[in-house]
């Protein structure tokens, strides 16, 4: 499992939000046909796709066979509590 790496452009622009992805889980657990349904920008969309592609999913089962299925996943990007004394978030 990959760890989320907050994109530098998003940090610099203090971009936060949730990227919503739609995708197909193939019978072998790989993902394909990734679509961005809700974008955040600042490199967060690409990072969300990287995380999704690096994850093996449990495929759907129909009549005892693994089959393709469409799924959606939300990946949130947010800073911790903001420190108003120096303006940075930690």
C-alpha positions in Angstrom: 0.0 0.0 0.0 1.3 3.4 -1.0 1.3 6.4 1.3 -0.2 9.7 0.3 2.5 12.2 -0.6 1.0 15.8 -0.5 2.0 17.5 -3.7 4.4 20.4 -3.3 2.2 22.7 -5.5 -0.8 21.9 -3.3 1.2 22.6 -0.2 2.5 25.9 -1.6 -1.0 26.9 -2.7 -2.6 25.6 0.5 -4.9 23.5 -1.6 -7.2 21.1 0.2 -10.2 19.0 -0.7 -11.4 15.6 -1.9 -10.6 14.0 -5.2 -13.4 11.7 -6.4 -12.3 9.0 -8.8 -14.4 6.5 -10.8 -12.7 3.4 -12.0 -13.1 -0.3 -13.1 -11.7 -3.1 -10.9 -10.6 -5.8 -13.2 -11.0 -9.5 -12.4 -7.3 -9.7 -11.3 -7.8 -6.7 -8.9 -6.0 -4.1 -11.0 -7.7 -0.8 -11.9 -8.4 0.7 -15.3 -10.5 3.4 -16.9 -9.8 5.9 -14.1 -11.9 9.1 -14.4 -11.7 12.2 -12.2 -15.2 13.0 -11.2 -14.2 15.8 -8.7 -10.9 17.6 -9.1 -8.9 19.5 -6.5 -5.8 20.6 -8.6 -2.3 21.4 -7.4 -1.1 17.9 -8.3 -3.7 16.2 -6.0 -5.5 14.6 -8.9 -2.3 12.9 -10.1 -1.4 11.8 -6.6 -4.9 10.3 -6.1 -4.5 8.3 -9.4 -1.0 7.1 -8.3 -2.5 5.8 -5.0 -5.4 4.1 -6.8 -3.1 2.4 -9.3 -0.9 1.2 -6.6 -3.7 -0.6 -4.8 -4.9 -4.2 -5.5 -8.6 -4.4 -5.1 -10.8 -7.4 -4.3 -12.8 -8.0 -7.5 -16.5 -8.5 -7.6 -17.9 -12.0 -7.8 -20.8 -13.1 -10.0 -21.9 -16.7 -10.4 -18.6 -17.8 -8.7 -16.4 -15.9 -11.1 -14.4 -12.7 -10.7 -15.9 -10.0 -12.9 -15.2 -6.3 -13.8 -17.0 -3.8 -11.6 -17.2 0.0 -11.6 -16.3 1.7 -8.3 -15.8 5.2 -6.9 -13.3 6.3 -4.3 -12.8 9.6 -2.5 -9.2 10.6 -1.5 -9.0 13.6 0.8 -6.1 16.1 1.0 -6.1 18.3 4.1 -3.6 20.0 6.4 -3.5 19.6 10.1 -4.4 22.4 12.5 -3.3 25.7 11.2 -0.7 27.6 13.4 -1.8 31.2 13.1 1.3 32.5 14.8 3.6 31.7 11.8 0.9 31.1 9.2 1.9 27.5 8.5 0.0 24.3 8.9 1.5 21.2 10.6 
